[in-house]
Amino acid sequence: MSEGTATLEATPGESLRADQIESAVKSAGFTPRGMTAAAVGVVHARGDARVLRWGDSEVEILLRGDKAPIEGPQRVRVTGTLTVEQDGGRSHFSLVMTVDAAEPE
């Protein structure tokens, strides 16, 4: 992390929670900001929003930006800037990706 870069991988069958990512970065003495990420999953509509889900995980990433896939459900690979947002000061955290590119998987 001394160069501002970290690689995080979830063990198959397990997932990383947004608050765990933020906590790990803070524990290392850094301020968490956006991170570049790639994710493969299925896009689903949630109201007017689009979210990415994978496997049987309850984790979802809110997709934002002009390049976010519109149609769902479809399996895609998305890349972009991933941020952790706290919901109104509560203890609920959300993963949000501003999509730079999306392609069918």
C-alpha positions as MATLAB code, in Angstrom:
seq = 'MSEGTATLEATPGESLRADQIESAVKSAGFTPRGMTAAAVGVVHARGDARVLRWGDSEVEILLRGDKAPIEGPQRVRVTGTLTVEQDGGRSHFSLVMTVDAAEPE';
ca = [
       0.000    0.000    0.000;
       2.974    2.351    0.179;
       2.408    3.134   -3.501;
      -1.319    3.654   -3.041;
      -2.113    0.277   -4.576;
      -3.546   -2.840   -2.955;
      -4.861   -6.077   -4.418;
      -7.867   -7.664   -2.727;
      -9.191  -11.082   -3.647;
     -12.065  -12.923   -2.051;
     -11.651  -16.627   -1.387;
     -14.042  -18.645   -3.568;
     -17.322  -18.983   -1.715;
     -16.587  -15.952    0.464;
     -16.951  -12.237   -0.140;
     -15.472   -8.940    1.011;
     -17.831   -6.538    2.751;
     -17.532   -2.822    2.002;
     -16.830   -2.005    5.652;
     -14.014   -4.605    5.732;
     -12.290   -2.927    2.782;
     -12.527    0.503    4.379;
     -11.323   -0.839    7.744;
      -8.299   -2.585    6.202;
      -7.228    0.576    4.373;
      -7.644    2.714    7.506;
      -5.752    0.156    9.637;
      -2.820    0.477    7.245;
      -2.816    4.229    7.937;
      -4.399    5.419    4.706;
      -7.566    7.280    3.830;
      -9.801    5.142    1.619;
     -10.662    6.727   -1.712;
     -11.812    5.347   -5.033;
     -10.158    2.220   -6.327;
      -9.980    0.825   -9.830;
     -11.740   -2.514  -10.031;
     -13.033   -5.114  -12.470;
     -15.974   -7.354  -11.653;
     -17.933  -10.035  -13.491;
     -21.544  -10.666  -12.613;
     -25.141  -10.264  -13.672;
     -26.724   -6.828  -14.028;
     -30.152   -6.479  -12.418;
     -32.587   -3.583  -12.309;
     -33.468   -2.214   -8.876;
     -36.005    0.527   -9.553;
     -34.266    3.022  -11.847;
     -30.841    1.825  -10.689;
     -28.661   -0.985  -12.029;
     -26.741   -3.299   -9.715;
     -24.173   -6.031  -10.332;
     -24.538   -9.326   -8.452;
     -22.581  -12.547   -8.673;
     -23.158  -16.136   -7.624;
     -25.277  -16.569   -4.536;
     -23.652  -13.613   -2.777;
     -25.888  -10.996   -1.194;
     -23.302   -8.348   -2.071;
     -24.206   -6.028   -4.922;
     -22.452   -3.096   -6.552;
     -24.499   -0.067   -7.568;
     -23.497    0.876  -11.135;
     -23.322    4.548  -12.130;
     -22.237    6.505  -15.174;
     -23.034    6.759  -18.875;
     -21.266    3.472  -19.641;
     -23.149    1.390  -17.076;
     -25.091   -1.457  -18.733;
     -28.757   -0.572  -19.157;
     -30.282   -3.934  -19.958;
     -30.664   -6.626  -17.365;
     -30.409   -9.335  -16.466;
     -27.239   -9.957  -18.439;
     -23.787  -11.280  -17.534;
     -21.110   -8.616  -18.000;
     -17.589   -7.615  -17.049;
     -17.418   -4.036  -15.791;
     -14.380   -1.922  -14.966;
     -14.332    1.413  -13.247;
     -13.770    3.301  -10.027;
     -15.123    1.556   -6.957;
     -15.989    3.605   -3.883;
     -17.475    2.796   -0.502;
     -20.311    5.081    0.517;
     -21.934    5.287    3.918;
     -25.701    5.636    3.919;
     -26.611    8.877    5.684;
     -24.216    8.443    8.593;
     -25.718    5.076    9.485;
     -23.720    1.873    9.693;
     -24.909    0.750    6.240;
     -22.187    0.797    3.586;
     -22.651    0.537   -0.171;
     -20.241   -0.400   -2.942;
     -20.642    1.976   -5.882;
     -18.861    1.687   -9.232;
     -18.606    4.513  -11.734;
     -18.323    2.391  -14.878;
     -15.593    3.139  -17.439;
     -16.308    0.091  -19.610;
     -18.755   -2.803  -19.787;
     -18.775   -5.803  -22.089;
     -20.858   -8.979  -22.341;
     -19.212  -11.947  -20.673;
];
